[in-house]
Amino acid sequence: MRKIIAAINMTLDGFCDHTSGIADKEIHQHYADLLRTADAALYGRITYQLMEYWRTVLEKPTDDPEMNDFAIAIDGTPKIVFSRTLKNLDWKSAKLATRDLNSEVLELKQQVGKNVFVCSPSLILALTKAKLIDEFQLCVHPIIAGSGLVLFEDIKEKINLHLTDTKRFGCGAVILYYKPKHLG
């Protein structure tokens, strides 16, 4: 059975924004390694379109080997995109979901294989409400953004989590690994 893992960057004040974090070599390498442990990454339309940037890095590599490595890793990771407006995708490793989020995730969860990462705030929120997340990997950056998209803004009931691990980065970011207590 696969694990469904919410993996996202956020600021100290709880906002999710890929442009507000610290994108240094160490963090790029961490996420490249993480993607290599995935059978799939789930994206909503907005985050997917942000991630399409990495295709340009594949076409024209940078002077940063870790950025280039991340571009290779994300390109090789199968992506399932949930969108009401996109009709087709031209990234070879991406496909549009054909069912609703919960049905798609329940089927993925039942299969044997590697982890499935949920990488969009809207999908993380919906799957948290449905109690389908097995682990949260929240990379908290030492930044106070002051505004933005709040990850757990619409959660109406208390969810108890158990801290299972942490990982510190030289830039001051920390990944907090949590497991929902209802999973034991």
PyMOL commands that set and color helices and strands:
alter all, ss='L'
color gray80, all
select helices_A, chain A and resi 25-35+45-51+53-59+65-76+101-110+121-129+181-183
alter helices_A, ss='H'
color red, helices_A
select strands_A, chain A and resi 4-11+15-16+38-44+79-82+94-96+115-118+135-141+149-150+161-168+174-180
alter strands_A, ss='S'
color yellow, strands_A
deselect
rebuild
show_as cartoon
